Amino acid sequence: MDKTAALVIIDVQNDFCPGGSLPVPEGDKVLPVLNRYIELFRAKRLPIFASRDWHPARTGHFKAYGGIWPPHCVEETRGAEFHPDLQLPLQVIVISKGMDPAKDDYSAFNGISEQHIPFPEMLKILGISHLYVGGLATDYCVKETVLEGLRQGFSVTLLEDAVRGVDLKPGDSEKAMAEMTELGADTTTFTALEQHR
């Protein structure tokens, strides 16, 4: 990894973990692995981004208003908070998405920083060209972030040991993994990355 790399952690929030309103099966299993990636990127002084769903209470994303999901990650609620076991550093750059009630905004590329700077612009400012992506969920927000990154010309590496999927239909996560790699994403695990750093 060189200075153009950044870690992008997708939506590791209470509502997406066991006990939340939209739990990803075994979503909490990504936590210890992501914490190791965080430590690795921190040691190399590389940027770490953490995206979050930050929905209004009324949004077309939710079933009650025409969407497919139960209410989740409503802004300023406990469910929208990052999981307490996720060891985010003080310097983490939080990217909020899903605030427009008319859009789903699965991709972190649709999000903005706490300074209201769009995520793609943040990457440009920091000179980032290679994204290492993990988090929740493989078949939705992780997939859409990876695919949008590839479309925008970034190198993208999927952290395959640090993702879990929703699998609304059996096999959705497997299909998502195949789509991401077919369209140009690399994959790695913590062990492999540590050996080649």
N, C-alpha and C positions, 0 to 999 in steps of 0.2 A: 504493500500500500504506500502510495506517495502522497504529497500534500494536496493533491486534487481529489482525494477521497473523503467521503462523509458517510456516517452511519445514519440511517433513517429508520426509526422505530414507529411502526404504524399501530395506533389505536389500542394500546395495552391499557384499557380502562376498566373500571370495576364492572360496568354493565356487560362487558364482553367476556368476563371471567366467571367461573362457577359462583353461583349466588346472585349474579346480576340479572337484569331483565331480558337480556339477549345473549346468554352464555354460549361461547364457542366451546364445543367439546374439548376438554383438556386445555383450554386457553391459558390456564395458569402454568402449564408445563413449559411455556416459552420463557418464563421469568428468569430462572437460573442461567439459562444459556444467554439470553440477552444481556444479563448483568456481566457476563464474562466479555461479551463483545464491547459493552460500554467501557469496561476497564481497559481493554486493549486500545480502543480509539482514544480514550482519555490519556493513556500513557504516551501515545504518539501525538497528542495535542491536535487531533483532527476534530472537525465539527461533528456534533451529535444533534440530530433533529428528532423531535417526538411529535407525531401528529395526533390529533384527537378529534373525534366527532364532538361538535358543540352546537347541538340542535336547539332551535326554539321549541317551546312546548307544542305549538301548532305548526306542522310542516307536512307537505305532501309526501314526505319520506315515510310517515307513519300510516298504519292501516286505517285509522279513524279518519284520515284525510286523503285517502286514495292510494297510499303506498303499500308496500308488502311487509313492513316491519312493525313489531310492537314498539311502543315508546322506549327510547334508550338514549343515554348520554345527553340528557337535556341540560343545557348550560347552567352552571352554578349548582348542580346537584351532586350528591355523593357518587352516583352512578357514572357521572362524566369525569370524575377524578381519575388520574393515573393510578394503577394498582399500587398499593402501599409498598409492595415488595420490589417494585421496579426502582433500581438504584440510579435514578437520573442525576447527573452532576449539576452543580449550580449554573454552569455555563450552557446548559441545554437550551436549544432554540425550539420553543413550542410553536407548532403550526396548527391553527384551528380551521376546521372545515365543516361544511354542512349547515352553515348559518342562514343560507338563503332558503326560505320555505318552499321555493319553486324548483329546487334542484336537489339531486341525491348527493352529489359531490363525494363519490367514493375515493377519488384520487387525492393524495396529499398535494398534488400540483394545483388543485383548486383552492388550497388553503392560504392563510396569511399568518405572518408572525404577530407577536404581541405589539410590535411597532407598526402593524398594518402594512408590512411589506409582503407582496406575493411570494410564495415559496420559490418559483422559478427565478425571480429577481434576487432573492437571498443567495441562491446557489451561484448566480452570476457574480454577485458582489464578492463572494468568498472564493471565487475561482475554482469551483467544484465541477468536475466532469465525470466522476465515478461514484455511483451510489451503491451502498451495501444496505439491502432492505430486508427487514424482518418484522414480525408482529402478527396482527390479527386483522382480518381473516384472509387466509390464502386465496380464497375464491372470490373475494370482493375487493376490499380496500387495498390489500397487498397487491393483488393482480393488477388493479387499475392504476396504481402508482407505478408499478414496474413497467407496464405497457406505455403509459404516458411518458415516462422517463426515456424509454427507447425511442418513442416517436419524436421527442424533442432533442435527440442526438446524444443522450448520456450513455455511458457504459453502465450497465446495471448488473449487480451480482445479488442473487437471491440467497439469503441465509436459510438453507433448507432445514436446518436443525432448530430454527427459531421462528417457525410459522405453524399455525394450525388453521383449519378451515371450518366453515359452517356446514357445508354439505347438505344444503336444502334438498338436493337430489343426490343420491349416492354416487360417488365418483366425481363430484364437482371440483374438489380440490386437486385430484389427480389430473383432471382435464386442464385446470388452471395452470398447474406446474408445467404441463406439456406445452400449453400455448405460450407461456412466458419464455421457455427455452427455445421453442421453435422460432420465435420472433427476435431472438438474439440475446436473451439474458443468460449470464453464466450462473452456476450454482456453486456454493461452497458450504463447508461446515466449520465450526470453530477450530477443530483439530487441524484441518487442512490449512486454514488461513494462518494459524499460529505457526505452523511448520514452514510456511513460505513467506513470512513477513520480513 
